[in-house]
């Protein structure tokens, strides 16, 4: 009797899983559990396994398509980012664990990662972007130079407003190497418009080799410079990766980059 009850419970569980799979695939006509009542347990089990495999393959294919659209060539997972408590001596304790939960993206906060080349900024940015994609967030990954070029070309082609709207819309916009980008007056205004509309509504992830304050100070409009810094930094999470060893020189005692101590001080904490 107990064996029969267990078999009935197992069958009911499989039918529930089958209906869940069809609901997830947006096929409600096949998500009616009554359709599967009376089918032998072994047949249901095979059907369930085939559905689950197809669903998994479909989700993986969809993820890879979304990853390519985001501008990411290869998925990087948390396991590929090697670090310990001594890797980033200037980072706040627990900040990397906090970042890897991507909770800041759900809270619409920005993330700034600052440090010299080779310390893992890009790798961590890709890990975060991939986790956001897995969480069904829309993501775009671009260098600041490419964004500046795109905005200039859009302005020339009379499609600037559409370009700005697209950059504003992503749940997460990852901007690599911000301080390497050069902006003329009108492109700087367009870039400010992107950041302004994202402020408090979307998440922007920024990597930088230098001091964002010095970079923004070169903007032609000083009031826009102050406003831009405020929108980037307010309630942002700042990961200070200065004074870390170059990950690409495994076993080396040297570091790369010419970030000054003053830059490191300015980038530590959440204020500028």
N, C-alpha and C positions, 0 to 999 in steps of 0.2 A: 504493500500500500504506500509506504514511504517512498519507494523507488518510483512509483507512478506519479506521486505528487511532485517529486523533484523533476521528473521528465516534463510534466505539465508546466512547471515554473520556468524551466529552461526554454521550452518552446515559446512561452509568453514573452520571455526576455528577448529572444531572437526576433519575434514579430515586432516588438517595440523598437528594436534597433533598425530593422528594415524600414519601418515607417519613418523613423527619424532620418535615415539616409535619404529617403525620397523627399521628405520635407526640406532637407538641406539642399537638395538638388532642384528645389522649386517644382516638384512634380506631385502636387497634392492628390491628383486622381489615383495615384498608386500608393498613397500614404494611408490608405484605409486598412486598418488591421484586420477587418473582417474578411478581406480578400485572401488572407493566408491561413485562416482557421481551417483545420482539417488536413492540411498538407503535412506529410510525414516529416518528422523532426530532422532526419538526415538530409532530406531535400531542401528544407528551409535553411539548414546550416550551410550547405553548399551555395545556395542562392545568396545568403547573407555575406559569405566570404567573397564571392565574386563582386557583389555590389560595393563592399568595403574597399576592395582592391581598386576597382574602377574609380571610386570616389577619391582615393588617395592619389592615384596617378593623375586624375583630373585637377585636383588641387595643386599638385606639384607643378604641372604644366602651366596652370594659371599663375602661380607664384613666379615662375621663371619669366613669363611674359611681362608681368608687372615689374619685375626686377630690371629687365632690359629697358622698359619704358622709363623707369626711374633713372636710368643712366648708370646702372651698376653691372659690371661685366660678370663678376663671380660672387656667389654668396659667401659671406664670412660669418662664422658663428662665434658665440662667446668663448668657445673652447680654443679658438685660434688666437685669442688675445691673452698673451702670457704676461703676468705681472704679479707682484706681491707687495707687501707693505713698504718695501724699501725702494720700489721702482721709481716712484715719483715723490721725492723728499719734500716738495713744497705743496703737494696736494693735501686738501683737508681729509682727515681720516673718514673712511666710509663713503667718500664721494663717488668712487668708481662703481661700487656696488649699487649705489643709488641710481647712477646714470644707466646702468645695464638693465634696470627694471623698466626703463623707458616711461616711468611714471610722469616724468616732467613733460613728456609729449601729450599725455592725457590731460595734464594741467595747463597746457598751452604756454609753457615756459620755454625760454631760449636756453641753449647750451653753447658755451664758448670754451674751446680747447686751445690753449696757448703754449707754445714751446718751440724749440729749434727743430730742424728737419731730423727725421729718423727716430723720433721717440714714441711713435705709435698713434699720432693724431688721425692720420688717414685710415688706418686699420680700425681704430675704435669707431670712427665716423661711419665706416661701411657696416660694421657689426650692428651699430644702433639703427642705421637705415634699414638693414635686412630684418631686424626684429620688429621694426615699425611696419614693414610690409607684411610680415607674418601676422601682425595684429590687425591687418586690414586697413591700415592708414595709407593715404596717398602720399607718395614720396617723390621728390626730385633731387638729384644729386648733380651739382655743377661746380666748376671752379668759378671764383669771382671774376677771373679774366673772361671766361666764356659768357658769363651773365652780362658783363659790361659790353662785350662785342655784340651779343644778341640784342641788347637794348639800343645800341647805336644803329645797327642794321635795321631794326624794326622802325626806328624813327625815320630813317632814310626812306624806307618803303611804306611809310604812312600806316604802319600796323602796330605802333607803339602801345596804344591803349589795350589791344588784345594781348600783346606780350606781357604787359604789366599784370593784367587780370589773371593770366595763366600762372605766373610766378606767385601771385597773391593767394591762389586757391589751394595749393598743396597743403596737406596737414603738416608735413615736415619738409622744409626746404634746407638742404645741406649745402653750405657755401664753403668750398675749400679755398685756402690760401687767400683770405680776404685782403691782407695788406699788400699782396702782389698786384692788385688790380689798380688801374689808373682810370679816373673818370673825368671827362670834360664837364662843363657846367650843366648842359642839358641832360647828359647821361646820369650825372650825380643826382639831379632832380628826379629822374625816373627811378633810380635805385632807391632813393629816399621814399618815393611813393610806394614801392614794393614793401619796404620794411615797415612803413607807417600803417599800411592796411593789414599787415600780418600781426601787428602789435596787439597783444592780448587776445588774439583770435586763433593764431596758428603758431607752430613751433619752428624756429629757425636755429639750425645748428651751424656754428661757425668754427673753422680752424684757422689759426693765424700763427705765423712765425715771428711777427713783430708786435708792437704795441698799437692796438686799435685806436687809442686816443691820439697818438701822433699821426697815424694814417688819416683819420677823420679830420684832423686839424689842417690838412692840406686842401680840404674842400673849399671852393671859392666863396661859399656863403657860410659865415661863422655861426649864424643862428641855426642853420640847417645842420651844421656839424654837431652842435649841442643837442639838438632834438634827435638826431640819428643815434648818438651815443646813449641818450636816455632810453630810447626804444629798444636798443640792443641789450643794454645791461640791466634794466629794471627787472627785478625778481629773477634774473638769469642765474643759471648754475655755471660757475666758472671752474674749470679744471686746469690748474697750473701745472704744466708738464715740463717746466724749466728745470734745469740741473739734473735731468734724467740722462742715462746713458743711451747712446745710439743703438737701437735694437738691431740695426743692420750690420753692426760691427760686433757681433757676438764674441765675448771674451776680451774685448778691448777695454782699456781703462780710460780711454778718451771720450770726449763728447764732441758733437758737431754743432755748428750754429754760432751766431754772434749776438745772441740776446743779452743785453746788458743787465746788470743787477737792478738798475732803476726800472727797466721794463718788467723784470720779474716781480718787483715790488708792486708796480702799478697794476699788474695782472692778477695778483693774489687777492682772493676774496671776491666779493660781488660788486664792488664799487670801482669807479674809475677816478 
